[in-house]
Amino acid sequence: MASTYDIGDVTHIFATFTTTVDVDPGTVALVLELPDRTVTTYTYAGGTVTKDSVGHYSKDVALTVAGTHQYRWTSTGTGAGSAEGWFQVRPRKVA
């Protein structure tokens, strides 16, 4: 089941890349699609994704739009792979 957040929250989206142990891939990217279909790509090389430790990467995202948010992590080289997920942001009930 996906997580549910409120507008104004900050969510921590993370990924772990492994072979038989945690590894740092050649590239790491996170694609985030907002409910209005706006797509933003964040990369480790571009400084918009954080390396927390070997093989562990994350991005903090401030939530400003209600609806279903979808994301996809991708990597190349050693530890190449991809994973997708989604979460909900509730509309505000109080202005």
N, CA, C and O atoms as a GROMACS GRO file, in nm:
protein
  380
    1MET      N    1   0.084  -0.118   0.000
    1MET     CA    2   0.000   0.000   0.000
    1MET      C    3   0.089   0.125   0.000
    1MET      O    4   0.190   0.130   0.069
    2ALA      N    5   0.051   0.222  -0.075
    2ALA     CA    6   0.128   0.346  -0.086
    2ALA      C    7   0.107   0.432   0.038
    2ALA      O    8   0.007   0.419   0.109
    3SER      N    9   0.202   0.520   0.061
    3SER     CA   10   0.191   0.615   0.172
    3SER      C   11   0.101   0.731   0.132
    3SER      O   12   0.084   0.761   0.014
    4THR      N   13   0.044   0.797   0.234
    4THR     CA   14  -0.038   0.915   0.212
    4THR      C   15   0.020   1.031   0.289
    4THR      O   16   0.055   1.017   0.406
    5TYR      N   17   0.029   1.147   0.224
    5TYR     CA   18   0.086   1.267   0.283
    5TYR      C   19  -0.010   1.383   0.269
    5TYR      O   20  -0.114   1.371   0.203
    6ASP      N   21   0.024   1.494   0.330
    6ASP     CA   22  -0.052   1.617   0.318
    6ASP      C   23   0.031   1.720   0.242
    6ASP      O   24   0.154   1.716   0.244
    7ILE      N   25  -0.037   1.815   0.176
    7ILE     CA   26   0.034   1.926   0.112
    7ILE      C   27   0.113   1.998   0.221
    7ILE      O   28   0.061   2.027   0.329
    8GLY      N   29   0.238   2.027   0.192
    8GLY     CA   30   0.326   2.091   0.289
    8GLY      C   31   0.424   1.993   0.353
    8GLY      O   32   0.525   2.035   0.410
    9ASP      N   33   0.394   1.863   0.344
    9ASP     CA   34   0.488   1.762   0.395
    9ASP      C   35   0.610   1.755   0.305
    9ASP      O   36   0.608   1.801   0.191
   10VAL      N   37   0.717   1.697   0.358
   10VAL     CA   38   0.835   1.664   0.279
   10VAL      C   39   0.853   1.513   0.290
   10VAL      O   40   0.861   1.459   0.400
   11THR      N   41   0.858   1.446   0.176
   11THR     CA   42   0.876   1.301   0.177
   11THR      C   43   1.020   1.267   0.140
   11THR      O   44   1.086   1.340   0.066
   12HIS      N   45   1.066   1.154   0.191
   12HIS     CA   46   1.202   1.106   0.169
   12HIS      C   47   1.190   0.983   0.078
   12HIS      O   48   1.150   0.876   0.123
   13ILE      N   49   1.226   1.000  -0.049
   13ILE     CA   50   1.221   0.890  -0.145
   13ILE      C   51   1.361   0.830  -0.152
   13ILE      O   52   1.459   0.903  -0.170
   14PHE      N   53   1.371   0.697  -0.139
   14PHE     CA   54   1.504   0.638  -0.134
   14PHE      C   55   1.512   0.511  -0.218
   14PHE      O   56   1.410   0.450  -0.251
   15ALA      N   57   1.636   0.473  -0.252
   15ALA     CA   58   1.661   0.350  -0.327
   15ALA      C   59   1.790   0.288  -0.278
   15ALA      O   60   1.882   0.358  -0.235
   16THR      N   61   1.796   0.156  -0.286
   16THR     CA   62   1.918   0.081  -0.253
   16THR      C   63   1.957  -0.001  -0.374
   16THR      O   64   1.874  -0.072  -0.431
   17PHE      N   65   2.083   0.009  -0.414
   17PHE     CA   66   2.134  -0.065  -0.529
   17PHE      C   67   2.231  -0.171  -0.480
   17PHE      O   68   2.324  -0.143  -0.404
   18THR      N   69   2.208  -0.296  -0.524
   18THR     CA   70   2.288  -0.408  -0.476
   18THR      C   71   2.321  -0.505  -0.588
   18THR      O   72   2.253  -0.510  -0.691
   19THR      N   73   2.426  -0.582  -0.566
   19THR     CA   74   2.451  -0.704  -0.642
   19THR      C   75   2.434  -0.813  -0.536
   19THR      O   76   2.320  -0.851  -0.505
   20THR      N   77   2.542  -0.863  -0.479
   20THR     CA   78   2.530  -0.946  -0.358
   20THR      C   79   2.556  -0.861  -0.234
   20THR      O   80   2.529  -0.903  -0.121
   21VAL      N   81   2.609  -0.742  -0.257
   21VAL     CA   82   2.632  -0.641  -0.152
   21VAL      C   83   2.588  -0.506  -0.207
   21VAL      O   84   2.569  -0.493  -0.328
   22ASP      N   85   2.572  -0.407  -0.122
   22ASP     CA   86   2.538  -0.273  -0.168
   22ASP      C   87   2.651  -0.217  -0.253
   22ASP      O   88   2.768  -0.227  -0.216
   23VAL      N   89   2.616  -0.158  -0.368
   23VAL     CA   90   2.715  -0.104  -0.460
   23VAL      C   91   2.671   0.034  -0.511
   23VAL      O   92   2.553   0.066  -0.512
   24ASP      N   93   2.770   0.112  -0.552
   24ASP     CA   94   2.742   0.240  -0.616
   24ASP      C   95   2.738   0.220  -0.767
   24ASP      O   96   2.839   0.182  -0.827
   25PRO      N   97   2.622   0.244  -0.830
   25PRO     CA   98   2.610   0.229  -0.975
   25PRO      C   99   2.690   0.336  -1.049
   25PRO      O  100   2.739   0.432  -0.989
   26GLY      N  101   2.701   0.319  -1.181
   26GLY     CA  102   2.767   0.420  -1.264
   26GLY      C  103   2.689   0.550  -1.265
   26GLY      O  104   2.748   0.658  -1.254
   27THR      N  105   2.556   0.542  -1.279
   27THR     CA  106   2.470   0.659  -1.273
   27THR      C  107   2.348   0.626  -1.187
   27THR      O  108   2.307   0.511  -1.177
   28VAL      N  109   2.292   0.730  -1.127
   28VAL     CA  110   2.170   0.715  -1.047
   28VAL      C  111   2.077   0.831  -1.084
   28VAL      O  112   2.119   0.947  -1.083
   29ALA      N  113   1.952   0.798  -1.115
   29ALA     CA  114   1.854   0.902  -1.150
   29ALA      C  115   1.719   0.869  -1.087
   29ALA      O  116   1.682   0.752  -1.073
   30LEU      N  117   1.647   0.973  -1.051
   30LEU     CA  118   1.511   0.963  -1.001
   30LEU      C  119   1.422   1.049  -1.089
   30LEU      O  120   1.446   1.168  -1.105
   31VAL      N  121   1.318   0.988  -1.146
   31VAL     CA  122   1.219   1.061  -1.225
   31VAL      C  123   1.092   1.069  -1.142
   31VAL      O  124   1.039   0.967  -1.098
   32LEU      N  125   1.042   1.190  -1.120
   32LEU     CA  126   0.921   1.213  -1.041
   32LEU      C  127   0.814   1.274  -1.130
   32LEU      O  128   0.836   1.377  -1.193
   33GLU      N  129   0.697   1.209  -1.133
   33GLU     CA  130   0.584   1.260  -1.211
   33GLU      C  131   0.474   1.304  -1.115
   33GLU      O  132   0.424   1.225  -1.035
   34LEU      N  133   0.437   1.432  -1.125
   34LEU     CA  134   0.332   1.488  -1.041
   34LEU      C  135   0.194   1.455  -1.100
   34LEU      O  136   0.185   1.412  -1.215
   35PRO      N  137   0.088   1.474  -1.023
   35PRO     CA  138  -0.047   1.446  -1.073
   35PRO      C  139  -0.084   1.521  -1.201
   35PRO      O  140  -0.164   1.472  -1.280
   36ASP      N  141  -0.026   1.640  -1.222
   36ASP     CA  142  -0.057   1.716  -1.344
   36ASP      C  143   0.030   1.674  -1.463
   36ASP      O  144   0.031   1.741  -1.567
   37ARG      N  145   0.104   1.563  -1.447
   37ARG     CA  146   0.191   1.504  -1.549
   37ARG      C  147   0.322   1.579  -1.568
   37ARG      O  148   0.397   1.548  -1.660
   38THR      N  149   0.352   1.677  -1.483
   38THR     CA  150   0.482   1.743  -1.484
   38THR      C  151   0.586   1.639  -1.441
   38THR      O  152   0.569   1.570  -1.341
   39VAL      N  153   0.694   1.630  -1.518
   39VAL     CA  154   0.799   1.531  -1.489
   39VAL      C  155   0.930   1.604  -1.462
   39VAL      O  156   0.969   1.693  -1.537
   40THR      N  157   0.996   1.565  -1.353
   40THR     CA  158   1.127   1.621  -1.319
   40THR      C  159   1.224   1.506  -1.297
   40THR      O  160   1.192   1.408  -1.230
   41THR      N  161   1.345   1.520  -1.353
   41THR     CA  162   1.449   1.419  -1.335
   41THR      C  163   1.557   1.476  -1.243
   41THR      O  164   1.607   1.586  -1.265
   42TYR      N  165   1.592   1.399  -1.141
   42TYR     CA  166   1.697   1.434  -1.047
   42TYR      C  167   1.809   1.332  -1.063
   42TYR      O  168   1.783   1.213  -1.083
   43THR      N  169   1.935   1.377  -1.054
   43THR     CA  170   2.047   1.284  -1.068
   43THR      C  171   2.149   1.304  -0.958
   43THR      O  172   2.161   1.412  -0.900
   44TYR      N  173   2.222   1.197  -0.930
   44TYR     CA  174   2.333   1.208  -0.834
   44TYR      C  175   2.443   1.295  -0.894
   44TYR      O  176   2.501   1.379  -0.825
   45ALA      N  177   2.473   1.274  -1.022
   45ALA     CA  178   2.577   1.353  -1.089
   45ALA      C  179   2.542   1.501  -1.091
   45ALA      O  180   2.631   1.586  -1.086
   46GLY      N  181   2.414   1.532  -1.100
   46GLY     CA  182   2.369   1.671  -1.103
   46GLY      C  183   2.358   1.734  -0.965
   46GLY      O  184   2.327   1.853  -0.953
   47GLY      N  185   2.382   1.656  -0.862
   47GLY     CA  186   2.379   1.709  -0.727
   47GLY      C  187   2.240   1.722  -0.667
   47GLY      O  188   2.224   1.785  -0.562
   48THR      N  189   2.139   1.664  -0.731
   48THR     CA  190   2.002   1.676  -0.679
   48THR      C  191   1.953   1.548  -0.611
   48THR      O  192   1.843   1.545  -0.556
   49VAL      N  193   2.035   1.443  -0.615
   49VAL     CA  194   2.011   1.319  -0.540
   49VAL      C  195   2.125   1.304  -0.441
   49VAL      O  196   2.240   1.331  -0.474
   50THR      N  197   2.093   1.262  -0.320
   50THR     CA  198   2.194   1.248  -0.213
   50THR      C  199   2.240   1.104  -0.201
   50THR      O  200   2.158   1.011  -0.202
   51LYS      N  201   2.370   1.084  -0.188
   51LYS     CA  202   2.425   0.952  -0.156
   51LYS      C  203   2.435   0.944  -0.004
   51LYS      O  204   2.514   1.015   0.057
   52ASP      N  205   2.354   0.855   0.056
   52ASP     CA  206   2.352   0.841   0.202
   52ASP      C  207   2.464   0.751   0.251
   52ASP      O  208   2.522   0.775   0.357
   53SER      N  209   2.496   0.647   0.176
   53SER     CA  210   2.606   0.555   0.202
   53SER      C  211   2.622   0.470   0.076
   53SER      O  212   2.548   0.489  -0.020
   54VAL      N  213   2.716   0.377   0.076
   54VAL     CA  214   2.739   0.294  -0.042
   54VAL      C  215   2.608   0.226  -0.082
   54VAL      O  216   2.549   0.152  -0.004
   55GLY      N  217   2.564   0.252  -0.207
   55GLY     CA  218   2.444   0.189  -0.261
   55GLY      C  219   2.312   0.249  -0.217
   55GLY      O  220   2.207   0.206  -0.265
   56HIS      N  221   2.314   0.346  -0.127
   56HIS     CA  222   2.191   0.405  -0.073
   56HIS      C  223   2.182   0.551  -0.116
   56HIS      O  224   2.268   0.632  -0.084
   57TYR      N  225   2.074   0.584  -0.190
   57TYR     CA  226   2.054   0.717  -0.244
   57TYR      C  227   1.915   0.766  -0.208
   57TYR      O  228   1.823   0.685  -0.190
   58SER      N  229   1.898   0.899  -0.198
   58SER     CA  230   1.768   0.952  -0.159
   58SER      C  231   1.746   1.092  -0.213
   58SER      O  232   1.839   1.160  -0.259
   59LYS      N  233   1.620   1.133  -0.206
   59LYS     CA  234   1.580   1.268  -0.246
   59LYS      C  235   1.465   1.310  -0.155
   59LYS      O  236   1.366   1.238  -0.143
   60ASP      N  237   1.476   1.426  -0.092
   60ASP     CA  238   1.366   1.484  -0.016
   60ASP      C  239   1.286   1.573  -0.110
   60ASP      O  240   1.342   1.657  -0.180
   61VAL      N  241   1.154   1.554  -0.110
   61VAL     CA  242   1.067   1.627  -0.201
   61VAL      C  243   0.958   1.697  -0.122
   61VAL      O  244   0.883   1.634  -0.048
   62ALA      N  245   0.950   1.830  -0.138
   62ALA     CA  246   0.842   1.908  -0.076
   62ALA      C  247   0.715   1.886  -0.158
   62ALA      O  248   0.717   1.899  -0.280
   63LEU      N  249   0.606   1.854  -0.091
   63LEU     CA  250   0.481   1.820  -0.158
   63LEU      C  251   0.389   1.941  -0.164
   63LEU      O  252   0.348   1.995  -0.061
   64THR      N  253   0.357   1.983  -0.286
   64THR     CA  254   0.278   2.105  -0.307
   64THR      C  255   0.152   2.082  -0.389
   64THR      O  256   0.070   2.174  -0.405
   65VAL      N  257   0.134   1.960  -0.442
   65VAL     CA  258   0.022   1.930  -0.530
   65VAL      C  259  -0.051   1.805  -0.480
   65VAL      O  260   0.014   1.704  -0.450
   66ALA      N  261  -0.183   1.810  -0.471
   66ALA     CA  262  -0.261   1.694  -0.429
   66ALA      C  263  -0.273   1.594  -0.544
   66ALA      O  264  -0.273   1.633  -0.661
   67GLY      N  265  -0.284   1.466  -0.509
   67GLY     CA  266  -0.304   1.361  -0.608
   67GLY      C  267  -0.198   1.254  -0.601
   67GLY      O  268  -0.119   1.249  -0.506
   68THR      N  269  -0.195   1.169  -0.702
   68THR     CA  270  -0.101   1.056  -0.708
   68THR      C  271   0.031   1.102  -0.769
   68THR      O  272   0.035   1.156  -0.880
   69HIS      N  273   0.138   1.080  -0.697
   69HIS     CA  274   0.273   1.109  -0.742
   69HIS      C  275   0.340   0.974  -0.774
   69HIS      O  276   0.332   0.880  -0.695
   70GLN      N  277   0.405   0.965  -0.890
   70GLN     CA  278   0.473   0.843  -0.929
   70GLN      C  279   0.621   0.871  -0.947
   70GLN      O  280   0.660   0.981  -0.986
   71TYR      N  281   0.704   0.770  -0.917
   71TYR     CA  282   0.848   0.789  -0.933
   71TYR      C  283   0.914   0.661  -0.981
   71TYR      O  284   0.862   0.551  -0.967
   72ARG      N  285   1.032   0.680  -1.040
   72ARG     CA  286   1.112   0.568  -1.090
   72ARG      C  287   1.259   0.597  -1.068
   72ARG      O  288   1.310   0.699  -1.113
   73TRP      N  289   1.326   0.507  -0.998
   73TRP     CA  290   1.471   0.510  -0.982
   73TRP      C  291   1.533   0.427  -1.094
   73TRP      O  292   1.481   0.321  -1.128
   74THR      N  293   1.642   0.474  -1.153
   74THR     CA  294   1.717   0.396  -1.251
   74THR      C  295   1.866   0.410  -1.223
   74THR      O  296   1.912   0.511  -1.169
   75SER      N  297   1.940   0.307  -1.261
   75SER     CA  298   2.086   0.310  -1.245
   75SER      C  299   2.149   0.233  -1.359
   75SER      O  300   2.086   0.148  -1.421
   76THR      N  301   2.275   0.265  -1.386
   76THR     CA  302   2.351   0.196  -1.491
   76THR      C  303   2.481   0.144  -1.433
   76THR      O  304   2.520   0.182  -1.322
   77GLY      N  305   2.548   0.057  -1.509
   77GLY     CA  306   2.675   0.002  -1.464
   77GLY      C  307   2.654  -0.106  -1.359
   77GLY      O  308   2.551  -0.173  -1.357
   78THR      N  309   2.752  -0.122  -1.272
   78THR     CA  310   2.740  -0.218  -1.162
   78THR      C  311   2.618  -0.181  -1.078
   78THR      O  312   2.601  -0.066  -1.040
   79GLY      N  313   2.535  -0.278  -1.050
   79GLY     CA  314   2.413  -0.250  -0.974
   79GLY      C  315   2.303  -0.189  -1.058
   79GLY      O  316   2.210  -0.129  -1.004
   80ALA      N  317   2.312  -0.203  -1.192
   80ALA     CA  318   2.210  -0.147  -1.280
   80ALA      C  319   2.073  -0.204  -1.248
   80ALA      O  320   2.059  -0.323  -1.219
   81GLY      N  321   1.974  -0.118  -1.254
   81GLY     CA  322   1.838  -0.164  -1.229
   81GLY      C  323   1.741  -0.049  -1.228
   81GLY      O  324   1.778   0.066  -1.255
   82SER      N  325   1.616  -0.081  -1.196
   82SER     CA  326   1.515   0.022  -1.184
   82SER      C  327   1.406  -0.025  -1.090
   82SER      O  328   1.386  -0.145  -1.070
   83ALA      N  329   1.337   0.071  -1.032
   83ALA     CA  330   1.225   0.041  -0.942
   83ALA      C  331   1.128   0.158  -0.946
   83ALA      O  332   1.170   0.274  -0.956
   84GLU      N  333   1.000   0.127  -0.940
   84GLU     CA  334   0.897   0.231  -0.942
   84GLU      C  335   0.815   0.228  -0.815
   84GLU      O  336   0.806   0.126  -0.747
   85GLY      N  337   0.754   0.342  -0.784
   85GLY     CA  338   0.666   0.352  -0.669
   85GLY      C  339   0.572   0.469  -0.685
   85GLY      O  340   0.580   0.544  -0.782
   86TRP      N  341   0.483   0.484  -0.588
   86TRP     CA  342   0.389   0.595  -0.592
   86TRP      C  343   0.342   0.626  -0.452
   86TRP      O  344   0.357   0.545  -0.360
   87PHE      N  345   0.286   0.745  -0.435
   87PHE     CA  346   0.228   0.786  -0.308
   87PHE      C  347   0.119   0.888  -0.335
   87PHE      O  348   0.114   0.949  -0.442
   88GLN      N  349   0.034   0.906  -0.238
   88GLN     CA  350  -0.079   1.000  -0.250
   88GLN      C  351  -0.054   1.124  -0.164
   88GLN      O  352   0.005   1.116  -0.057
   89VAL      N  353  -0.100   1.238  -0.215
   89VAL     CA  354  -0.100   1.362  -0.137
   89VAL      C  355  -0.244   1.407  -0.130
   89VAL      O  356  -0.309   1.427  -0.233
   90ARG      N  357  -0.294   1.424  -0.007
   90ARG     CA  358  -0.433   1.465   0.014
   90ARG      C  359  -0.451   1.614  -0.015
   90ARG      O  360  -0.361   1.694   0.011
   91PRO      N  361  -0.568   1.651  -0.067
   91PRO     CA  362  -0.597   1.794  -0.085
   91PRO      C  363  -0.618   1.859   0.050
   91PRO      O  364  -0.655   1.792   0.147
   92ARG      N  365  -0.596   1.988   0.058
   92ARG     CA  366  -0.618   2.061   0.183
   92ARG      C  367  -0.766   2.072   0.211
   92ARG      O  368  -0.846   2.093   0.121
   93LYS      N  369  -0.803   2.057   0.338
   93LYS     CA  370  -0.942   2.075   0.380
   93LYS      C  371  -0.962   2.212   0.444
   93LYS      O  372  -1.074   2.264   0.451
   94VAL      N  373  -0.851   2.269   0.492
   94VAL     CA  374  -0.855   2.401   0.556
   94VAL      C  375  -0.760   2.490   0.477
   94VAL      O  376  -0.646   2.452   0.451
   95ALA      N  377  -0.806   2.607   0.439
   95ALA     CA  378  -0.726   2.698   0.356
   95ALA      C  379  -0.615   2.758   0.431
   95ALA      O  380  -0.538   2.836   0.375
   0.00000   0.00000   0.00000
